[in-house]
């Protein structure tokens, strides 16, 4: 086990190494849709690349989720297998809609798995971005 400080330092090293290894400007929060963003995450069990739809207004959140979901087969061509949850609950209790790809059996705390996580991040986020850029006008038309 790691102390809180050691864990924080490893996380910092992980994200720094990722940025240096793959210096690319990602869309992430710059989708031009408020509370609609792409995210990277990793912990001691898995890595994820997600599309988080976080609007407080459930009608808008649902409308964007349904737009993406209507393109399910196309999204799968871009990123492969993925999961979805229209009412995903974050650790803080906030309910969002989330679509994500996940890689299990890797850990941010195991430096030997960092390369696998980085490659997963690149592959899946690139797919998410290409999908979004191709269908951006359709998605934004809510």
N, C-alpha and C positions, 0 to 999 in steps of 0.2 A: 504494500500500500504506500501511497504517497501522502505527505503532509499537504495541507491546503496550499501552502506556498509553493511546494514542489509541483503540485498539480497545475497551479496557475502558471508557473514558469514553463512547464511542458506545453500547455495550451498555447501560450504566447509563441514559443519556438515553433510549434506546429504551423500556426497561421502565418508566421514570418517565412518559414521554409516554403509553404505553399505559394505565397506571393512572389517569392524570389525565383522559385522553380518555374512558375507559370505566370509571368508578368503580363496579364491581359486585363483590359478594361471590360468588366462584365456589366450587363444591364442591371441586374439585381433590383435596386429600388427605383431605377430610372425608367420605369415603364410608361410614365406619363398618365398612370391611373393611380389615384390616391388609394393607399392601403392595399395594393396589388403588387407583390414583389416575389422575386426569386431569392432563395437562401441556400447557403451551405451550412451543414451542421455535422458535428462528429462528437462522439463521446467514447466511453470505455467499451462499448459493445457494437457500435454500428456507425455508419456514415450515411447522411441523407442529402439529397438535393431536392428542394421543394418549391412549389408555387403556393404561396400563402395569400389567401384572399381574406383580408381582415376588416372589411367595412363593418361599422357598428350597425348600420341599417341592414337588417336581415334580408330585405327585399333586393337591395343592390347586391349584397354578397351572394345571394342565391342566383340572381340574374347572371353574374359573371361566372359562377360555378357551372351553371347550365350551359353557358356559351362554350366553355372549355369542354365540358362533358359531351356536348354535341359533336365534338371533334375527336372523340376518344380513340378511334381506330387510327386516325392520322397522327395523334400525339404518340401512340404506341410505336408507329413507324420511326419517329424521331428519337425516342428515348428507351424503347423496349418496355419491359414489364414495369408497371407502376401500381401504386395504391392510391386510393382516394377516400376522403371522408368529408362529407358536407358539413358535419357538425363536430369537428376535431376540437378537443379541449386541451389548451396549453397548460403547462404546469402552474401558471398563475390563475387558472380558472377561466380565462377568456376563451370564448368559442369563436373559431374561425372555420373557413373551408380550406382544405389542404389537399394537394395532389403531389405525390412524392415518389422518388425512386430511392431504394434503400440497399445498402451493402452491409451484410452482417459478418461477424467473425473478424472484425478489424477494431483497433483501438487507437484513439488519439494518444494514449499513454504508452504505446508500443512503437518505438521508432521504426522497427522493421516492417510495420504495416503502413507507414506513411505513404510510401510510393503507390501502394494499391489504392489507398484513399484518394490521393491526388489524381491518379488516372481515372478513377470512378467519377470524381468531381468534374474533371475536364470533359469526359464523354457525355455525362448526363446533362450538365449545365449547357454545354454546347448544343445538345439536342433540344433542350427547353428553349434556348434563345432562338435557334433557327426556326422552331415551330412558332414561337411568338412573333417573330419578325415577319414570317410568311402570312400569318393570320391576324396580325395586329388590328387592321381596320375592322374586320369582322368582330373581334373580341371587344374592341372599344365601343362598338355601336350598341350600347345598352340604353 
